[in-house]
Amino acid sequence: MIQTIKHFIDNINALGFSTLVLVLGILEFSFGLYKRKWPKNERWVDIACFTLPKFVIRPLVAYYTLTFLPWAFADLKNVFGWVPFFWGVIIIAIADDLTQYWYHRLHHEIPWLWRFHRTHHSASYMGMAMASRQNAIYTLFFSQTYLTAALVYLGLGAPALVVKGIKSTITTLAHSSIPWDKPFYKYKVLHPLAWILERTISTPATHHAHHAATTDDGVGYYKGNFGNMFFFWDIIFGTALISRQYPKAYGISHYEGDPWHAQLLWPIFKSPVKGSELAADGVMVRADVPLQPHQYNDKHYQNVGFTQTNGEPVLQTVNAGT
Amino acid sequence: MKMEPAVKQRIVKNVLLSIFIYILPLALMFVSFYISGERPWGHHQKGKQLNQSQSLLKLNQHDPND
């Protein structure tokens, strides 16, 4: 049975995962889920972030795993190979995902780290297009990658494969613009399941809230919901917000379209956009500005006059240069 | 721009809790071994020694001096 599961996960890691991303991506485009929100600059950012790091970071991680670890810890290879498969899965799942939770959270809470993670949040849409959108330096120092590789070297290879398969599926589905969790909130009979689900793993509702352009408005919450595979880290550490709603606007309120090279390789390349956090004289963290009509997902929000004050945002003129 | 003291304090508190969470599965695994009487590391060592012996045997079998 365990062999069958390993075989299945092996396939998911090899072909299945790419297929999942491709199928989700096609579905997202077919249903027009990106609406008019995939402009040329953002396309280049997404494509550059998806492709270019693979040529450098993957070989580096392979070098660390296949050359550095055997050289530095020659006697420790497979030393924990005796750990039962079940416990191996639990150990890897906690070690990998909790480390990523911290890596992610610190990039939001320590001001000087924010700009390394900003690229992932600058997209004004959710979906497969932006799921891999990261600054290359942020990806390079993904601490959980090196921890899990070390645990694989110590003998937890099979459990790591299983965890990787499950984690990739959950994080991909949480970034998707397909709100697959909606029925869980809509149908009363599914509410108990929804309660467990949204507290255990990242769902579109909780992760989209993390990508919202606003925070502390009852739905958007970029100050929390940091969990990648597991959401219970946010519950345990008090950084969770569960609203069962989806934000009306994603991204960064003051984002003005920094070019792909600055978003991929800041601080090596700086942004020419005046006032941007990635500009040569950019501040570490800019304060939010009121959203503009074009930043909202919903057409209703794009067309209304934005003068009402009944809980809806009141738009003001934004000077992006400040 | 500096981090707010409240955020800093929460990070320190949560890091301490995280250390406990990292250790928890290892502790639970050893508790389960204690209860069941299992000693899987012993089998692994034996298996390792056996594999080494088998490898040595194989080496000897193919000793070019024969």
Chai-1 contact restraints between the chains, C-beta under 6 A:
chainA,res_idxA,chainB,res_idxB,connection_type,confidence,min_distance_angstrom,max_distance_angstrom,comment,restraint_id
A,G81,B,H44,contact,1.0,0.0,6.0,A-B,restraint_1
A,W82,B,P40,contact,1.0,0.0,6.0,A-B,restraint_2
A,W82,B,W41,contact,1.0,0.0,6.0,A-B,restraint_3
A,W82,B,H44,contact,1.0,0.0,6.0,A-B,restraint_4
A,W87,B,M29,contact,1.0,0.0,6.0,A-B,restraint_5
A,I90,B,P25,contact,1.0,0.0,6.0,A-B,restraint_6
A,I91,B,P25,contact,1.0,0.0,6.0,A-B,restraint_7
A,I94,B,P25,contact,1.0,0.0,6.0,A-B,restraint_8
A,E109,B,V7,contact,1.0,0.0,6.0,A-B,restraint_9
A,P111,B,M1,contact,1.0,0.0,6.0,A-B,restraint_10
A,F237,B,N14,contact,1.0,0.0,6.0,A-B,restraint_11
A,M284,B,M1,contact,1.0,0.0,6.0,A-B,restraint_12
A,V285,B,M1,contact,1.0,0.0,6.0,A-B,restraint_13
